[in-house]
Each structure stands twice: as structure tokens, then as C-alpha cells.
Amino acid sequence: MAQRLKTDWTLFGTTIGMVAFGAVILYSASSVIAELKFGSSWHFVLRQGMWLVPSLLLMMFLKRMHYQKLQNPIVAFAAIGLVLMLLGIVFFVDSAHHRWLRMGPFGLQPSELAKPALVVFLAFFVAWRAPAINTRFTLYPAALASGLVILAVVVADLGTAVVLGVTATVVFFVAGLRWRFCAIAGGVALVGLVFFIALKPYRLARVVAYVDPGFKIVSRIDPAGRLEQYLHQSLTSRDTNYQLEQSKIAVGTGGVVGAGLMQGKQKLLYLPEAHTDFIYAVVSEELGLVGSVGLLLAFGVILWRGLRAALRMPDDFGRYLALGITTVVVVQGLMNISVVLGMMPTKGIPLPLISSGGSSLLSTLASLGILMNVSEHAG
């Protein structure tokens, strides 16, 4: 008779706690704008709830299913193929933003599904080719598959592409990729990052405005002011410095214990995207340093349990699966928080389990379901 595995209650409890906290803070952040736009203060919470039920069911299914069933070439390549197909479809269907597949009142972001799909593929491929990780027979196919996914995502979502790139780098580095190949990959990634930032005027404007808020350096380079005018044309009043300044006001106003739940002022049409990309600012204003640090510690728990599982796994596939999922969730969370605190240029990337967004919730809970599964087998 097979031994019954013990649930990783620390990881499970942290995940459920963050989901519940996310629902409360989402209502606080969105109730006013939801009332104004849709006539119901519960609009965004109810919409999130519609995604929450299938997301939790998927999480529990992946938690109970043995993770080694994912160690299958059909599963790994089908996951990558499906995501690439969806990204290709959305490129043509959503000609304006290349992000959304609309199905009535629901919208799906294939870039979110790329996260668990790429992790499963990387874990399978690297475990399979572990003895020959530094040969061209491993590097070329891996670079091709990962590169295709990242390129398909970066067209519309630079932030998610960065998360995927960091995840792939971490998995290959831990698997034993030589420093020389790491340096080459890093150089290619840096060139690609610069290219795709320059390709979209609004991305370039965000970076320039972050590095040179007063456009003093730009004025020296271009005294005629053509570049500054071009950059300003690509921005809106809800973009870059305005968002960042309003976010800093919210964070600074919170102090140690905050203004109190539901008592924040910046969400009252001052802070754009308060219920999505900048929801951490609402947490900081209403719950202060205590709440914001508490949420940061929750991501720390996910990091701890994920790394613990990776270190204790007896097989390579489970190890890389835990490592990849942990990297995806934690890096995305830290990127979002860094943007809110002004440590990075403005980038539209949600805070996992907290921000409004059904696709993000589905992807994150599915990933954490797999991580719980691996953690339970780690002992």
C-alpha cells in the first residue's frame, strides 16, 4: 500500500491566505471605480471570484496528481505548442494590443499560460539532457523552444518575457550550464531587451523618464527637443511619472500601521490601475509597513518552501520543476513591488494572487498546485 503523503500546510496555508487577502484588498482598491463604471462596487471582486473557483479546482487537481506524470515528452511539447499557438492567434485576433483572447465577458491572456508551460518544458528537457547539458544537441533545441516562447510573449508583454527569461536562466544555471554559455545568453538577452524597449515608443519613454525624470540629459543630447517631444507623445497622463508619484504618495502616507482598511485616499481616482498593477500601493497606504512587509514575507515563504523542495528532491525533474515555479512566482512578485516602490521603470505586471486578473490567478494557482505536489514528495 502506497504511503499517504503529507500536505505542505505551510505552503498551502500561505497560498490560501494570500488569495483571501487578495480578495479583501481587491474590493478595497476597486470598489469606487467599479461603482462609477459598472454600477456595482463588487464588479471586480465577483469577476475575480468567477476565475477563482476553476483556478482552485485546477490547483487541487495538480496537487493530488503525481508530478512525475508531467515528465512526459507529449505533455512538455504539447504545453509549449499550445501556448505558441494561442500566442499566434492572439497576435492577429487582438490587433491593437496582442494580449487578449476574448470569450464573451471573459478574457484570457496566453502570456500567463506561458509561465507554467515553459517551466514544465524546461524541467523535462533539462532533466532529460542533464548529462549533456553543455552540448549543442541540448543548447540549440532548448534555446529555440525557450526563445520562441519569449519572443512570442515580448511582442505585447515585456514584463512577462523578462520573468520567463530569468526563469530559464536560473534553471539552466543550476543544471550546470557553463559560465561561458551563461554570458553569451545574458548578452543576447540584454541586446534583445534594448531592442524591444526601443521598438515600442512608450517603453522607451518609460525607461527614459525613469532614468532622467526632468529630461535634462535628453535636452543636452537633443537641444532642439525633438526626442523629448517624441517621447511625450507616446505617454499619457496615467503613465510613468504620474503613476509613480501617486504610488509613492500612497506608500508614504501609510506609515507604520496604515490609514486603515478601506480608508485609503489614493485609490479614489488618483492612482491609476490601483486594483491591478499598483495594488501593492493600496496595501501600503491602508495597512502600512506592517501590511506591506507581511505580504512581502508571504512571498518569502513561497521562496523558502520552493527552494526547500528543490534541494530535497531525489530526482532532477522534480528539482527543476520546483525551482522554475518558485522563480516565476517570486520574481514576478518582486518585479511588481519594485515598480510600485519606484525601484524599476513602470511596467504592467500583476502582483500574483493579489491583483485583479483571472488569467494571472489561474496560472499562479496552477503553478503553486504543482509546487505543493513536489514539496509533498520532497519529505
Secondary structure, DSSP 8 states (H G I E B T S, - for coil): --------HHHHHHHHHHHHHHHHHHHHHHHHHHHHHHS-TTHHHHHHHHHHHHHHHHHHHHHHS-GGGG-SHHHHHHHHHHHHHHHHHHHHHSTTTS--EEETTEEE-HHHHHHHHHHHHHHHHHHHTGGGTTSHHHHHHHHHHHHHHHHHHHTT-HHHHHHHHHHHHHHHHHTT--HHHHHHHHHHHHHHHHHHHHHSHHHHHHHHHHH-TT-HHHHHH-TT-HHHHHHHHT--TTSTHHHHHHHHHHHHHHTTT-S-TT--STTTTTSTTTTTTTHHHHHHHHHHHHHHHHHHHHHHHHHHHHHHHHHH-SSHHHHHHHHHHHHHHHHHHHHHHHHHTTSS-------TTTSS-HHHHHHHHHHHHHHHHHHHHH-
